[in-house]
Amino acid sequence: MARFKRLFPGKMGPIGVAIAAYDIWRRIPPRHRRMLVAEARRHGTRVAKAAVERRRRRRH
């Protein structure tokens, strides 16, 4: 848990989240990055659709 707190200290705004995500992305080896991008292309629409449905259910 200490490592997580070091990467994300306190409350962060959108810029802080973007910088932290970029920092984490840089630490991932290039081969694994390519695998993550391929999986995101394959499953991204499904995950986005589920998130929209969850939000709709929560609002009503």
VEXLO-647014 format. One record per atom (N, C-alpha, C, O, CB): residue number from 1; x, y, z; residue in one letter; chain. Coordinates in Angstrom, 3 decimals, padded with zeros to 6 digits. Each point is the difference from the previous one (the first is absolute). Last residue first. Glycine has a CB too. Layout:
% VEXLO-647014
+-----+----------+----------+----------+----+----+
|   i |        x |        y |        z | aa | ch |
+-----+----------+----------+----------+----+----+
| NUM |        X |        Y |        Z |  A |  A |
...
+-----+----------+----------+----------+----+----+
END
This chain:
% VEXLO-647014
+-----+----------+----------+----------+----+----+
|   i |        x |        y |        z | aa | ch |
+-----+----------+----------+----------+----+----+
|  60 | -031.086 |  006.353 | -012.261 |  H |  A |
|  60 | -001.456 | -000.206 |  000.099 |  H |  A |
|  60 | -000.381 | -000.798 |  001.186 |  H |  A |
|  60 | -001.184 | -000.256 |  000.217 |  H |  A |
|  60 |  001.040 |  000.386 | -002.619 |  H |  A |
|  59 |  004.758 |  000.923 |  001.407 |  R |  A |
|  59 | -000.736 |  001.265 | -000.064 |  R |  A |
|  59 | -001.492 | -000.195 |  000.215 |  R |  A |
|  59 | -000.655 |  000.872 |  000.571 |  R |  A |
|  59 |  002.385 | -000.002 | -002.122 |  R |  A |
|  58 |  001.252 | -004.605 |  001.276 |  R |  A |
|  58 |  000.235 |  000.740 |  001.237 |  R |  A |
|  58 | -000.800 |  001.298 |  000.032 |  R |  A |
|  58 | -000.442 |  000.425 |  001.068 |  R |  A |
|  58 |  002.729 | -001.423 | -000.938 |  R |  A |
|  57 | -002.288 | -001.733 | -004.011 |  R |  A |
|  57 | -000.735 | -000.661 |  001.086 |  R |  A |
|  57 |  000.138 |  000.773 |  001.304 |  R |  A |
|  57 | -000.941 |  000.065 |  000.791 |  R |  A |
|  57 |  001.304 | -002.278 | -001.906 |  R |  A |
|  56 |  002.121 |  003.718 | -002.592 |  R |  A |
|  56 | -001.438 |  000.186 | -000.234 |  R |  A |
|  56 | -000.816 | -000.602 |  001.132 |  R |  A |
|  56 | -000.948 |  000.616 |  000.485 |  R |  A |
|  56 |  001.346 | -000.642 | -002.955 |  R |  A |
|  55 |  004.243 | -000.705 |  002.486 |  R |  A |
|  55 | -000.314 |  001.396 |  000.340 |  R |  A |
|  55 | -001.490 |  000.283 | -000.190 |  R |  A |
|  55 | -000.610 |  000.694 |  000.814 |  R |  A |
|  55 |  002.937 | -000.006 | -001.489 |  R |  A |
|  54 | -000.692 | -004.887 | -000.608 |  R |  A |
|  54 |  000.069 |  000.141 |  001.455 |  R |  A |
|  54 | -000.375 |  001.411 |  000.433 |  R |  A |
|  54 | -000.700 |  000.196 |  000.993 |  R |  A |
|  54 |  002.477 | -001.955 | -000.921 |  R |  A |
|  53 | -001.394 |  000.904 | -004.685 |  E |  A |
|  53 | -001.181 | -000.669 |  000.566 |  E |  A |
|  53 | -000.036 |  000.146 |  001.520 |  E |  A |
|  53 | -001.054 |  000.269 |  000.577 |  E |  A |
|  53 |  001.079 | -001.907 | -002.483 |  E |  A |
|  52 |  003.776 |  003.220 | -000.335 |  V |  A |
|  52 | -001.157 |  000.847 | -000.308 |  V |  A |
|  52 | -001.262 | -000.603 |  000.597 |  V |  A |
|  52 | -000.817 |  000.717 |  000.579 |  V |  A |
|  52 |  001.917 |  000.064 | -002.703 |  V |  A |
|  51 |  002.820 | -003.308 |  002.451 |  A |  A |
|  51 |  000.090 |  001.184 |  000.859 |  A |  A |
|  51 | -001.188 |  000.929 | -000.225 |  A |  A |
|  51 | -000.544 |  000.556 |  000.954 |  A |  A |
|  51 |  003.046 | -000.731 | -000.988 |  A |  A |
|  50 | -002.037 | -003.618 | -002.734 |  A |  A |
|  50 | -000.381 | -000.405 |  001.356 |  A |  A |
|  50 |  000.036 |  001.198 |  000.950 |  A |  A |
|  50 | -000.852 |  000.117 |  000.881 |  A |  A |
|  50 |  001.751 | -002.432 | -001.317 |  A |  A |
|  49 |  000.631 |  002.983 | -003.946 |  K |  A |
|  49 | -001.446 | -000.246 | -000.011 |  K |  A |
|  49 | -000.489 | -000.379 |  001.398 |  K |  A |
|  49 | -001.050 |  000.469 |  000.439 |  K |  A |
|  49 |  001.185 | -001.207 | -002.848 |  K |  A |
|  48 |  004.499 |  001.204 |  001.751 |  A |  A |
|  48 | -000.670 |  001.303 | -000.052 |  A |  A |
|  48 | -001.513 | -000.163 |  000.041 |  A |  A |
|  48 | -000.689 |  000.761 |  000.679 |  A |  A |
|  48 |  002.613 |  000.167 | -001.984 |  A |  A |
|  47 |  000.687 | -004.823 |  001.037 |  V |  A |
|  47 |  000.169 |  000.625 |  001.312 |  V |  A |
|  47 | -000.718 |  001.348 |  000.039 |  V |  A |
|  47 | -000.656 |  000.326 |  000.989 |  V |  A |
|  47 |  002.875 | -001.495 | -000.697 |  V |  A |
|  46 | -002.111 | -001.090 | -004.396 |  R |  A |
|  46 | -000.815 | -000.759 |  000.957 |  R |  A |
|  46 |  000.068 |  000.635 |  001.392 |  R |  A |
|  46 | -001.015 |  000.110 |  000.688 |  R |  A |
|  46 |  001.418 | -002.219 | -002.017 |  R |  A |
|  45 |  002.352 |  003.807 | -002.089 |  T |  A |
|  45 | -001.401 |  000.361 | -000.238 |  T |  A |
|  45 | -000.921 | -000.704 |  000.981 |  T |  A |
|  45 | -000.988 |  000.579 |  000.452 |  T |  A |
|  45 |  001.502 | -000.218 | -002.866 |  T |  A |
|  44 |  004.162 | -001.394 |  002.561 |  G |  A |
|  44 | -000.317 |  001.360 |  000.427 |  G |  A |
|  44 | -001.457 |  000.379 | -000.176 |  G |  A |
|  44 | -000.596 |  000.613 |  000.885 |  G |  A |
|  44 |  002.895 | -000.030 | -001.457 |  G |  A |
|  43 |  000.372 | -004.767 | -000.606 |  H |  A |
|  43 | -001.032 |  000.008 |  001.042 |  H |  A |
|  43 | -000.463 |  001.392 |  000.412 |  H |  A |
|  43 | -000.918 |  000.117 |  000.811 |  H |  A |
|  43 |  001.889 | -002.224 | -000.019 |  H |  A |
|  42 |  002.358 |  001.228 | -004.347 |  R |  A |
|  42 | -000.920 | -001.131 | -000.074 |  R |  A |
|  42 | -001.175 |  000.163 |  000.961 |  R |  A |
|  42 | -001.140 | -000.283 | -000.368 |  R |  A |
|  42 |  003.055 | -001.177 | -000.294 |  R |  A |
|  41 |  001.621 |  004.619 |  000.606 |  R |  A |
|  41 | -000.724 |  000.056 | -001.276 |  R |  A |
|  41 | -001.055 | -001.090 | -000.072 |  R |  A |
|  41 | -001.097 |  000.215 | -000.516 |  R |  A |
|  41 |  003.124 |  000.742 | -000.593 |  R |  A |
|  40 |  000.818 | -000.966 |  004.804 |  A |  A |
|  40 | -000.916 |  001.146 |  000.078 |  A |  A |
|  40 | -000.794 |  000.136 | -001.293 |  A |  A |
|  40 | -001.189 |  000.319 |  000.032 |  A |  A |
|  40 |  002.761 |  000.848 |  001.547 |  A |  A |
|  39 |  001.810 | -004.419 | -001.403 |  E |  A |
|  39 | -001.148 | -000.395 |  000.827 |  E |  A |
|  39 | -001.013 |  001.137 |  000.112 |  E |  A |
|  39 | -001.208 | -000.238 | -000.003 |  E |  A |
|  39 |  002.689 | -001.326 |  001.294 |  E |  A |
|  38 |  002.544 |  002.478 | -003.549 |  A |  A |
|  38 | -000.780 | -000.987 | -000.756 |  A |  A |
|  38 | -001.234 | -000.434 |  000.783 |  A |  A |
|  38 | -001.084 | -000.120 | -000.572 |  A |  A |
|  38 |  003.184 | -000.671 | -000.550 |  A |  A |
|  37 |  000.965 |  003.624 |  003.258 |  V |  A |
|  37 | -000.714 |  000.729 | -001.051 |  V |  A |
|  37 | -000.862 | -000.965 | -000.808 |  V |  A |
|  37 | -001.136 |  000.326 | -000.344 |  V |  A |
|  37 |  002.994 |  001.381 |  000.223 |  V |  A |
|  36 |  000.929 | -003.574 |  003.402 |  L |  A |
|  36 | -001.081 |  000.773 |  000.616 |  L |  A |
|  36 | -000.818 |  000.748 | -001.048 |  L |  A |
|  36 | -001.227 |  000.052 |  000.083 |  L |  A |
|  36 |  002.613 |  000.188 |  001.984 |  L |  A |
|  35 |  002.496 | -002.538 | -003.484 |  M |  A |
|  35 | -001.044 | -000.950 |  000.392 |  M |  A |
|  35 | -001.193 |  000.735 |  000.609 |  M |  A |
|  35 | -001.146 | -000.334 | -000.300 |  M |  A |
|  35 |  002.896 | -001.435 |  000.692 |  M |  A |
|  34 |  002.047 |  004.281 | -001.435 |  R |  A |
|  34 | -000.681 | -000.430 | -001.229 |  R |  A |
|  34 | -001.121 | -000.975 |  000.312 |  R |  A |
|  34 | -001.065 |  000.051 | -000.614 |  R |  A |
|  34 |  003.181 |  000.281 | -000.673 |  R |  A |
|  33 |  000.608 |  000.995 |  004.849 |  R |  A |
|  33 | -000.835 |  001.124 | -000.456 |  R |  A |
|  33 | -000.777 | -000.391 | -001.248 |  R |  A |
|  33 | -001.193 |  000.280 | -000.114 |  R |  A |
|  33 |  002.838 |  001.362 |  001.079 |  R |  A |
|  32 |  001.575 | -004.609 |  000.686 |  H |  A |
|  32 | -001.243 | -000.062 |  000.765 |  H |  A |
|  32 | -000.934 |  001.147 | -000.365 |  H |  A |
|  32 | -001.221 | -000.156 |  000.033 |  H |  A |
|  32 |  002.453 | -000.966 |  001.829 |  H |  A |
|  31 |  003.016 |  001.044 | -003.844 |  R |  A |
|  31 | -000.747 | -001.186 | -000.439 |  R |  A |
|  31 | -001.337 | -000.109 |  000.723 |  R |  A |
|  31 | -001.018 | -000.336 | -000.605 |  R |  A |
|  31 |  003.181 | -000.827 |  000.118 |  R |  A |
|  30 |  000.922 |  004.642 |  001.744 |  P |  A |
|  30 | -000.672 |  000.210 | -001.288 |  P |  A |
|  30 | -000.825 | -001.200 | -000.471 |  P |  A |
|  30 | -001.083 |  000.176 | -000.559 |  P |  A |
|  30 |  002.931 |  001.358 | -000.018 |  P |  A |
|  29 | -001.116 | -000.694 |  005.890 |  P |  A |
|  29 |  000.853 | -000.343 | -001.139 |  P |  A |
|  29 | -000.771 |  000.115 | -001.324 |  P |  A |
|  29 | -001.204 | -000.251 | -000.032 |  P |  A |
|  29 |  002.535 | -001.290 |  001.522 |  P |  A |
|  28 | -002.482 |  004.580 |  002.817 |  I |  A |
|  28 | -000.387 | -001.295 | -000.563 |  I |  A |
|  28 |  000.914 | -000.294 | -001.189 |  I |  A |
|  28 |  000.216 |  000.877 | -000.836 |  I |  A |
|  28 | -002.646 | -000.591 |  001.592 |  I |  A |
|  27 |  002.587 |  003.876 |  001.605 |  R |  A |
|  27 |  000.679 | -001.073 |  000.737 |  R |  A |
|  27 | -000.312 | -001.388 | -000.552 |  R |  A |
|  27 |  000.712 | -000.960 |  000.297 |  R |  A |
|  27 | -000.787 |  002.406 |  001.717 |  R |  A |
|  26 | -001.984 |  002.599 | -003.683 |  R |  A |
|  26 |  001.421 | -000.025 | -000.354 |  R |  A |
|  26 |  000.734 | -001.146 |  000.671 |  R |  A |
|  26 |  000.983 | -000.508 | -000.540 |  R |  A |
|  26 | -001.060 |  002.967 |  000.244 |  R |  A |
|  25 | -004.481 | -001.629 |  001.397 |  W |  A |
|  25 |  000.117 | -000.547 | -001.361 |  W |  A |
|  25 |  001.464 | -000.111 | -000.414 |  W |  A |
|  25 |  000.388 | -000.979 | -000.638 |  W |  A |
|  25 | -002.622 |  001.973 |  000.045 |  W |  A |
|  24 |  001.200 |  001.153 |  004.679 |  I |  A |
|  24 | -000.191 | -001.450 |  000.105 |  I |  A |
|  24 |  000.190 | -000.656 | -001.364 |  I |  A |
|  24 |  000.633 | -001.051 | -000.101 |  I |  A |
|  24 | -002.227 |  001.378 |  002.028 |  I |  A |
|  23 |  001.714 |  004.328 | -001.836 |  D |  A |
|  23 |  001.152 | -000.531 |  000.728 |  D |  A |
|  23 | -000.090 | -001.521 |  000.118 |  D |  A |
|  23 |  000.990 | -000.703 | -000.199 |  D |  A |
|  23 | -000.806 |  002.861 |  001.480 |  D |  A |
|  22 | -003.848 |  000.140 | -003.123 |  Y |  A |
|  22 |  001.130 |  000.013 | -000.921 |  Y |  A |
|  22 |  001.240 | -000.591 |  000.657 |  Y |  A |
|  22 |  000.740 | -000.752 | -000.635 |  Y |  A |
|  22 | -001.697 |  002.769 | -000.502 |  Y |  A |
|  21 | -002.829 | -001.437 |  003.814 |  A |  A |
|  21 | -000.239 | -001.068 | -000.979 |  A |  A |
|  21 |  001.158 | -000.085 | -000.989 |  A |  A |
|  21 |  000.437 | -001.095 | -000.354 |  A |  A |
|  21 | -002.923 |  001.417 |  000.589 |  A |  A |
|  20 |  002.560 |  003.204 |  002.872 |  A |  A |
|  20 |  000.242 | -001.282 |  000.671 |  A |  A |
|  20 | -000.192 | -001.162 | -000.970 |  A |  A |
|  20 |  000.782 | -000.951 |  000.008 |  A |  A |
|  20 | -001.527 |  001.952 |  002.175 |  A |  A |
|  19 | -000.289 |  003.302 | -003.743 |  I |  A |
|  19 |  001.452 | -000.123 |  000.205 |  I |  A |
|  19 |  000.334 | -001.333 |  000.663 |  I |  A |
|  19 |  000.971 | -000.656 | -000.379 |  I |  A |
|  19 | -000.773 |  003.160 |  000.576 |  I |  A |
|  18 | -004.759 | -001.437 | -000.743 |  A |  A |
|  18 |  000.635 | -000.216 | -001.305 |  A |  A |
|  18 |  001.509 | -000.192 |  000.148 |  A |  A |
|  18 |  000.578 | -000.872 | -000.647 |  A |  A |
|  18 | -002.378 |  002.247 | -000.441 |  A |  A |
|  17 | -000.664 | -000.238 |  004.924 |  V |  A |
|  17 | -000.325 | -001.370 | -000.417 |  V |  A |
|  17 |  000.676 | -000.309 | -001.326 |  V |  A |
|  17 |  000.547 | -001.088 | -000.178 |  V |  A |
|  17 | -002.757 |  001.203 |  001.385 |  V |  A |
|  16 |  002.576 |  004.274 |  000.375 |  G |  A |
|  16 |  000.773 | -000.924 |  000.827 |  G |  A |
|  16 | -000.242 | -001.448 | -000.372 |  G |  A |
|  16 |  000.933 | -000.803 | -000.022 |  G |  A |
|  16 | -001.020 |  002.459 |  001.848 |  G |  A |
|  15 | -002.524 |  001.668 | -003.886 |  I |  A |
|  15 |  001.389 |  000.091 | -000.472 |  I |  A |
|  15 |  000.881 | -000.969 |  000.778 |  I |  A |
|  15 |  000.847 | -000.674 | -000.586 |  I |  A |
|  15 | -001.189 |  003.090 | -000.050 |  I |  A |
|  14 | -004.204 | -001.980 |  001.946 |  P |  A |
|  14 |  000.148 | -000.684 | -001.284 |  P |  A |
|  14 |  001.431 |  000.024 | -000.537 |  P |  A |
|  14 |  000.459 | -000.976 | -000.593 |  P |  A |
|  14 | -002.812 |  001.574 |  000.118 |  P |  A |
|  13 |  002.111 | -000.065 |  005.681 |  G |  A |
|  13 | -000.914 |  000.478 | -001.022 |  G |  A |
|  13 |  000.237 | -000.763 | -001.292 |  G |  A |
|  13 |  000.774 | -000.957 | -000.024 |  G |  A |
|  13 | -000.842 |  003.232 |  001.094 |  G |  A |
|  12 |  000.928 | -003.932 |  004.176 |  M |  A |
|  12 |  000.605 |  000.463 | -001.239 |  M |  A |
|  12 | -001.096 |  000.465 | -000.938 |  M |  A |
|  12 | -001.097 | -000.559 | -000.026 |  M |  A |
|  12 |  003.047 | -001.017 |  000.307 |  M |  A |
|  11 | -000.818 |  000.342 |  005.351 |  K |  A |
|  11 | -000.959 |  000.252 | -001.072 |  K |  A |
|  11 |  000.733 |  000.524 | -001.226 |  K |  A |
|  11 |  000.920 |  000.811 |  000.109 |  K |  A |
|  11 | -002.739 | -000.331 |  001.572 |  K |  A |
|  10 |  004.911 | -003.347 |  001.516 |  G |  A |
|  10 | -001.148 |  000.871 |  000.269 |  G |  A |
|  10 | -000.967 |  000.114 | -001.161 |  G |  A |
|  10 | -000.071 | -000.876 | -000.862 |  G |  A |
|  10 |  001.516 |  002.124 |  002.389 |  G |  A |
|   9 |  002.835 | -003.529 | -002.978 |  P |  A |
|   9 | -000.062 |  000.662 |  001.307 |  P |  A |
|   9 | -001.216 |  000.925 |  000.117 |  P |  A |
|   9 | -000.115 |  000.969 | -000.750 |  P |  A |
|   9 |  002.612 | -001.095 |  000.875 |  P |  A |
|   8 | -000.722 | -004.047 | -003.161 |  F |  A |
|   8 | -001.180 |  000.860 |  000.017 |  F |  A |
|   8 | -000.121 |  000.699 |  001.350 |  F |  A |
|   8 | -000.827 | -000.396 |  000.821 |  F |  A |
|   8 | -000.326 | -001.119 | -002.472 |  F |  A |
|   7 |  004.917 | -001.272 |  000.772 |  L |  A |
|   7 | -000.364 |  000.335 | -001.372 |  L |  A |
|   7 | -001.154 |  000.991 | -000.052 |  L |  A |
|   7 | -000.038 |  000.854 | -000.887 |  L |  A |
|   7 |  000.828 | -003.102 |  000.172 |  L |  A |
|   6 |  000.609 |  000.578 |  004.880 |  R |  A |
|   6 |  001.090 |  000.804 | -000.550 |  R |  A |
|   6 | -000.317 |  000.419 | -001.435 |  R |  A |
|   6 |  000.344 |  001.107 | -000.414 |  R |  A |
|   6 |  001.300 | -002.309 |  001.898 |  R |  A |
|   5 | -004.567 | -001.688 |  000.787 |  K |  A |
|   5 | -000.092 |  001.354 |  000.556 |  K |  A |
|   5 |  001.113 |  000.890 | -000.540 |  K |  A |
|   5 | -000.184 |  001.209 | -000.136 |  K |  A |
|   5 | -000.868 | -002.142 |  002.209 |  K |  A |
|   4 |  001.099 | -003.612 | -003.277 |  F |  A |
|   4 | -001.157 |  000.656 | -000.599 |  F |  A |
|   4 | -000.111 |  001.441 |  000.494 |  F |  A |
|   4 | -000.262 |  000.911 | -000.785 |  F |  A |
|   4 | -000.916 | -003.129 |  000.613 |  F |  A |
|   3 |  004.441 | -000.531 |  002.114 |  R |  A |
|   3 |  000.379 |  000.363 | -001.365 |  R |  A |
|   3 | -001.135 |  000.737 | -000.705 |  R |  A |
|   3 |  000.238 |  000.955 | -000.740 |  R |  A |
|   3 |  001.290 | -002.942 |  000.649 |  R |  A |
|   2 | -002.278 |  000.198 |  004.388 |  A |  A |
|   2 |  000.865 |  001.171 |  000.063 |  A |  A |
|   2 |  000.393 |  000.459 | -001.399 |  A |  A |
|   2 |  000.075 |  001.200 | -000.262 |  A |  A |
|   2 |  000.783 | -001.961 |  002.490 |  A |  A |
|   1 | -003.341 | -003.250 | -001.469 |  M |  A |
|   1 | -000.820 |  001.191 |  000.000 |  M |  A |
|   1 |  000.864 |  001.256 |  000.000 |  M |  A |
|   1 | -000.416 |  001.031 | -000.529 |  M |  A |
|   1 | -001.381 | -002.289 |  001.729 |  M |  A |
+-----+----------+----------+----------+----+----+
END
